[in-house]
């Protein structure tokens, strides 16, 4: 079997899909890319069994079809050191020997039988659902929620992003039980009601391949798997099993204390003041008329800090404590110039929402307080 391909084009595709590969895989075959030549197309697959990514590119001078597994690390390192040029692959379909010829010379290595490579998961036709979403909307949803996922293996349902799909909109939710993000897209809807939990790893992989445009991504899913397809890549992923917590029940609805503050000013202030906090990373926020006093202290090292920020607030004075890294995370993952902070009680969750509203978006961040 023989085919010719651009070295740069091949390297670009391989560098994207190799992100799926895991260093902890128990299957040696997954240290390889799966090459599948049909007609004038090369389909390349990388997998860790939980997530599989596939891409297809055009070839020249194809003389025969075939499949084999190609060692990933050696091929990538070779292509990185090769200037742009056409390269020719010669493959022995009986022994799986691979020879790559370039303008500088040639090299050879051993491939493996493609039959050992895991099959991509199939969507159950009886359960199949399809959601079409723009690259921009999906990228925004992942950016705004993935930071709030949990890393605790004992709570798997919190290790991903909930896609809650209705005929009116789609809500994306992530929480680690300390902070929660609810992001609603009114321009993403379907003619059915359904939901699934996408693990953080494929979400981060998707973020790396989504361009910032309005082209559509097709999502096909059932109760166990989801398939994301755009112009150049297809990502197959196993969904998180279990039921996502009832996120609506933890969002307080009666919040009489509301203030408006510049997001960047608050972020920078909390970042500075938290340097003087003790091991709990507690920062205290005391709201008085048109002012927030942000403070921290560490009695063990006799250090403390307090800074004041101007804001729009005319209510009764109220003080609340937050874990500073969580508050910094939330403010860093918002883009609004000004944010509204809504509070009901120092012992109940605080809400942070953008002051500027967008017809297609409804963004809400929730942060549980710490005892002052």
C-alpha positions as CSV (number, residue, x, y, z in Angstrom):
1,X,0.0,0.0,0.0
2,X,1.3,3.4,-0.9
3,X,0.1,7.0,-0.5
4,X,1.5,10.6,-0.5
5,X,0.6,13.3,2.0
6,X,1.8,16.7,3.0
7,X,4.1,16.5,6.1
8,X,2.8,19.7,7.6
9,X,-0.9,18.9,7.1
10,X,-0.4,15.5,8.6
11,X,1.5,16.9,11.6
12,X,-1.2,19.5,12.2
13,X,-3.9,16.8,12.4
14,X,-1.8,14.5,14.5
15,X,-0.9,17.2,17.1
16,X,-4.6,17.8,17.6
17,X,-5.9,14.2,18.0
18,X,-2.9,13.1,20.1
19,X,-4.4,15.1,23.0
20,X,-6.8,12.2,23.5
21,X,-4.1,9.7,24.2
22,X,-3.5,8.7,27.8
23,X,-0.2,7.9,29.5
24,X,-2.0,5.5,31.8
25,X,-3.6,3.2,29.2
26,X,-3.4,-0.5,29.8
27,X,-3.7,-1.2,26.1
28,X,-0.4,-0.9,24.2
29,X,-2.2,-0.5,20.9
30,X,-3.4,2.9,22.1
31,X,0.1,4.2,21.9
32,X,-0.5,4.2,18.1
33,X,-2.6,6.1,15.6
34,X,-5.1,4.1,13.6
35,X,-4.6,4.8,9.9
36,X,-7.5,3.8,7.6
37,X,-7.0,4.5,3.8
38,X,-10.2,4.4,1.7
39,X,-10.2,5.9,-1.8
40,X,-8.2,9.1,-1.6
41,X,-8.9,9.7,2.1
42,X,-6.9,8.9,5.2
43,X,-8.9,8.6,8.4
44,X,-6.8,8.9,11.5
45,X,-8.0,7.8,15.0
46,X,-6.6,8.3,18.5
47,X,-8.2,6.9,21.6
48,X,-7.9,6.2,25.3
49,X,-11.1,4.1,25.2
50,X,-13.1,6.8,27.1
51,X,-12.5,9.5,24.4
52,X,-11.8,8.9,20.7
53,X,-11.0,11.5,18.2
54,X,-11.1,11.0,14.4
55,X,-10.0,13.2,11.5
56,X,-10.0,12.7,7.8
57,X,-7.6,14.3,5.2
58,X,-7.0,13.9,1.5
59,X,-4.1,11.9,0.0
60,X,-2.3,11.7,-3.4
61,X,-1.1,8.7,-5.4
62,X,-3.1,6.1,-3.4
63,X,-2.6,2.7,-5.0
64,X,-4.5,0.5,-2.5
65,X,-6.8,0.7,0.6
66,X,-5.9,-0.7,4.0
67,X,-5.7,-0.2,7.8
68,X,-2.9,-0.4,10.4
69,X,-1.8,1.1,13.7
70,X,1.2,3.5,13.4
71,X,3.4,4.3,16.5
72,X,2.4,7.8,17.6
73,X,5.4,9.2,19.4
74,X,8.0,8.4,16.8
75,X,5.9,9.6,13.9
76,X,5.1,12.9,15.7
77,X,8.7,13.6,16.6
78,X,9.9,12.8,13.1
79,X,7.3,15.1,11.5
80,X,8.2,18.0,13.8
81,X,11.8,17.9,12.6
82,X,10.8,17.7,8.9
83,X,10.4,20.8,6.7
84,X,7.1,21.1,4.7
85,X,7.2,18.6,1.8
86,X,5.2,15.7,0.3
87,X,6.1,12.4,2.0
88,X,5.4,8.9,0.8
89,X,4.2,6.1,3.0
90,X,4.9,2.5,1.8
91,X,3.1,-0.1,3.9
92,X,3.4,-3.9,3.8
93,X,-0.1,-5.1,4.6
94,X,1.1,-8.6,5.6
95,X,3.9,-7.6,8.0
96,X,2.7,-4.1,8.8
97,X,6.2,-2.7,8.1
98,X,6.1,1.1,7.5
99,X,8.6,3.0,5.3
100,X,8.4,6.8,5.0
101,X,10.3,8.5,2.2
102,X,11.1,12.2,2.1
103,X,13.4,14.4,0.0
104,X,16.1,13.8,2.6
105,X,15.9,10.0,2.7
106,X,13.8,7.3,4.2
107,X,13.1,5.6,7.5
108,X,11.3,2.4,8.5
109,X,9.4,1.2,11.6
110,X,7.0,-1.5,12.6
111,X,3.3,-1.0,12.7
112,X,0.6,-3.2,14.2
113,X,-2.5,-5.0,13.1
114,X,-5.5,-2.6,13.1
115,X,-7.8,-5.3,14.3
116,X,-6.5,-4.8,17.8
117,X,-7.6,-1.2,17.8
118,X,-10.8,-0.6,19.8
119,X,-13.9,0.2,17.8
120,X,-15.5,3.6,18.2
121,X,-18.7,3.5,20.3
122,X,-21.9,3.4,18.3
123,X,-25.0,5.5,19.2
124,X,-28.1,3.4,19.9
125,X,-30.5,4.2,17.2
126,X,-33.5,3.6,19.4
127,X,-32.2,6.3,21.9
128,X,-30.5,8.6,19.5
129,X,-31.0,12.4,19.9
130,X,-29.3,15.2,17.8
131,X,-28.6,18.7,18.9
132,X,-27.1,21.3,16.5
133,X,-25.1,24.1,18.2
134,X,-22.8,26.7,16.8
135,X,-19.0,26.6,17.5
136,X,-19.3,29.9,19.3
137,X,-22.1,28.8,21.6
138,X,-20.4,25.4,22.5
139,X,-17.0,27.1,23.0
140,X,-18.5,29.7,25.3
141,X,-20.4,27.1,27.3
142,X,-17.3,25.1,27.9
143,X,-15.2,28.1,28.8
144,X,-17.7,29.4,31.3
145,X,-18.4,26.0,33.0
146,X,-15.4,23.7,32.8
147,X,-13.4,25.4,35.6
148,X,-16.2,24.7,38.1
149,X,-16.1,20.9,37.7
150,X,-15.1,18.6,40.5
151,X,-12.0,16.4,40.6
152,X,-13.2,14.0,43.2
153,X,-13.5,10.5,41.8
154,X,-16.0,9.5,44.5
155,X,-18.5,12.0,43.0
156,X,-18.4,11.2,39.3
157,X,-21.5,13.2,38.4
158,X,-19.7,16.4,39.4
159,X,-16.7,15.7,37.2
160,X,-18.5,16.9,34.1
161,X,-20.8,19.5,32.5
162,X,-24.5,19.0,32.4
163,X,-26.2,19.7,29.1
164,X,-29.9,20.3,29.9
165,X,-31.7,20.5,26.6
166,X,-35.3,21.8,26.2
167,X,-37.4,23.2,23.3
168,X,-36.8,26.7,24.8
169,X,-33.1,26.7,25.5
170,X,-30.1,24.7,26.6
171,X,-28.6,25.1,30.1
172,X,-25.0,24.2,30.9
173,X,-24.2,23.5,34.5
174,X,-21.0,22.6,36.4
175,X,-20.4,22.5,40.2
176,X,-17.8,21.2,42.7
177,X,-20.3,21.7,45.6
178,X,-18.4,25.0,46.6
179,X,-19.1,26.9,43.4
180,X,-21.7,26.5,40.7
181,X,-22.1,27.9,37.2
182,X,-25.3,28.0,35.3
183,X,-25.1,29.2,31.7
184,X,-28.2,29.3,29.6
185,X,-28.2,29.7,25.8
186,X,-31.6,30.8,24.5
187,X,-30.4,30.3,20.9
188,X,-29.6,26.6,21.4
189,X,-32.8,24.5,21.5
190,X,-34.3,21.3,20.2
191,X,-37.7,19.7,19.6
192,X,-37.2,17.4,22.6
193,X,-36.3,17.5,26.3
194,X,-33.2,15.6,27.3
195,X,-29.9,15.9,29.2
196,X,-26.4,14.3,29.6
197,X,-23.2,14.9,31.5
198,X,-20.1,15.5,29.5
199,X,-16.8,14.6,31.2
200,X,-14.3,17.4,31.6
201,X,-11.6,15.8,29.5
202,X,-13.5,15.7,26.2
203,X,-14.9,19.2,27.0
204,X,-11.3,20.5,27.2
205,X,-10.4,18.7,24.0
206,X,-13.4,20.2,22.2
207,X,-12.4,23.6,23.4
208,X,-9.1,23.2,21.6
209,X,-10.7,22.3,18.2
210,X,-13.6,24.7,18.1
211,X,-13.1,27.9,16.0
212,X,-14.9,31.1,17.1
213,X,-17.5,31.2,14.4
214,X,-21.2,30.4,13.8
215,X,-20.6,27.1,11.9
216,X,-22.6,24.2,13.5
217,X,-21.4,21.3,15.6
218,X,-23.6,18.3,15.4
219,X,-24.1,16.4,18.7
220,X,-25.5,12.9,18.5
221,X,-26.0,11.2,21.8
222,X,-27.8,8.4,23.7
223,X,-27.8,7.4,27.4
224,X,-24.1,6.2,27.3
225,X,-22.2,8.1,24.6
226,X,-22.0,11.3,22.6
227,X,-20.5,12.2,19.3
228,X,-19.4,15.7,18.4
229,X,-18.8,16.4,14.7
230,X,-17.5,19.5,13.1
231,X,-15.8,20.2,9.7
232,X,-12.5,18.6,10.5
233,X,-12.9,16.4,13.6
234,X,-15.2,13.9,15.2
235,X,-15.0,13.3,19.0
236,X,-16.6,10.2,20.5
237,X,-16.9,10.2,24.3
238,X,-18.4,8.1,27.0
239,X,-20.9,10.1,29.1
240,X,-20.8,10.3,32.9
241,X,-23.3,7.9,34.4
242,X,-25.6,9.0,37.1
243,X,-28.0,11.9,37.9
244,X,-26.8,15.4,38.2
245,X,-27.7,17.2,41.4
246,X,-30.8,19.4,41.4
247,X,-29.0,22.7,40.7
248,X,-32.1,24.9,40.8
249,X,-32.8,24.1,44.4
250,X,-29.5,25.6,45.6
251,X,-29.8,28.9,43.8
252,X,-31.3,31.4,46.3
253,X,-34.2,33.5,44.8
254,X,-34.8,36.1,47.4
255,X,-31.6,38.3,47.6
256,X,-32.3,41.7,49.0
257,X,-28.7,42.8,49.2
258,X,-27.5,43.8,45.7
259,X,-24.5,45.8,44.5
260,X,-22.8,46.6,41.2
261,X,-19.0,46.6,41.0
262,X,-16.3,46.6,38.4
263,X,-15.3,43.0,37.8
264,X,-11.5,43.6,37.1
265,X,-11.2,45.9,40.2
266,X,-12.8,43.3,42.5
267,X,-10.7,40.5,40.9
268,X,-7.4,42.4,41.4
269,X,-8.3,43.5,44.9
270,X,-9.2,40.0,46.0
271,X,-6.0,38.6,44.4
272,X,-3.8,41.1,46.4
273,X,-5.6,40.9,49.7
274,X,-5.7,37.1,49.6
275,X,-1.9,37.1,49.8
276,X,-2.2,37.9,53.5
277,X,-4.9,35.3,54.3
278,X,-4.3,32.3,56.5
279,X,-4.4,28.7,55.3
280,X,-8.1,28.8,54.9
281,X,-7.7,31.5,52.2
282,X,-10.6,33.4,53.7
283,X,-11.3,36.9,52.5
284,X,-14.0,39.0,54.1
285,X,-16.2,41.4,52.2
286,X,-18.0,44.1,54.1
287,X,-20.5,46.1,52.1
288,X,-21.5,49.6,53.2
289,X,-22.9,52.6,51.3
290,X,-21.2,52.6,47.9
291,X,-18.1,50.7,49.2
292,X,-16.7,47.2,49.7
293,X,-14.0,46.6,52.2
294,X,-12.1,43.5,51.3
295,X,-9.9,42.1,54.1
296,X,-7.9,39.1,55.2
297,X,-5.5,38.2,58.0
298,X,-3.2,35.5,59.2
299,X,-2.8,35.7,63.0
300,X,0.0,33.0,63.0
301,X,2.3,35.3,60.9
302,X,0.9,38.6,62.2
303,X,0.0,39.9,58.8
304,X,-3.2,41.3,57.4
305,X,-4.6,43.4,54.5
306,X,-7.6,45.6,53.8
307,X,-8.6,47.5,50.6
308,X,-11.6,49.5,49.6
309,X,-13.5,49.4,46.3
310,X,-16.1,51.8,45.2
311,X,-19.4,50.2,44.1
312,X,-23.1,51.0,43.7
313,X,-24.8,49.9,47.0
314,X,-27.4,51.6,49.1
315,X,-28.6,48.8,51.4
316,X,-28.0,47.9,55.0
317,X,-24.4,46.9,55.9
318,X,-23.6,43.2,55.4
319,X,-20.4,41.1,55.7
320,X,-19.7,37.8,54.1
321,X,-16.6,35.6,53.8
322,X,-15.5,33.6,50.7
323,X,-12.6,31.3,49.9
324,X,-10.4,33.5,47.8
325,X,-9.3,31.0,45.1
326,X,-12.9,30.2,44.3
327,X,-13.9,33.8,44.1
328,X,-10.9,34.5,41.8
329,X,-11.8,31.6,39.6
330,X,-15.3,32.9,39.2
331,X,-14.3,36.5,38.4
332,X,-11.6,35.3,36.0
333,X,-14.0,33.3,34.0
334,X,-16.5,36.1,33.5
335,X,-16.0,38.7,30.8
336,X,-18.5,41.4,31.8
337,X,-17.1,44.8,32.7
338,X,-19.3,45.1,35.7
339,X,-21.0,42.4,37.8
340,X,-23.9,42.3,40.2
341,X,-23.4,40.6,43.5
342,X,-26.6,39.3,45.1
343,X,-26.7,38.3,48.8
344,X,-29.4,37.2,51.2
345,X,-27.5,36.2,54.3
346,X,-23.9,35.7,55.3
347,X,-24.6,32.0,55.7
348,X,-26.2,31.5,52.3
349,X,-24.7,31.3,48.8
350,X,-23.8,34.5,47.0
351,X,-24.7,35.0,43.4
352,X,-22.6,36.9,40.8
353,X,-24.1,37.8,37.5
354,X,-23.1,40.1,34.6
355,X,-24.5,43.6,34.8
356,X,-24.7,43.8,31.0
357,X,-27.3,41.5,29.6
358,X,-27.3,39.5,26.3
359,X,-30.5,38.3,24.7
360,X,-29.0,34.9,23.9
361,X,-27.2,34.3,27.2
362,X,-28.1,34.1,30.9
363,X,-25.0,33.6,33.0
364,X,-25.0,33.0,36.8
365,X,-22.2,32.1,39.2
366,X,-22.8,30.8,42.7
367,X,-20.3,30.7,45.5
368,X,-20.9,29.2,49.0
369,X,-19.7,31.4,51.9
370,X,-17.2,30.7,54.6
371,X,-17.8,31.4,58.3
372,X,-16.2,34.7,59.2
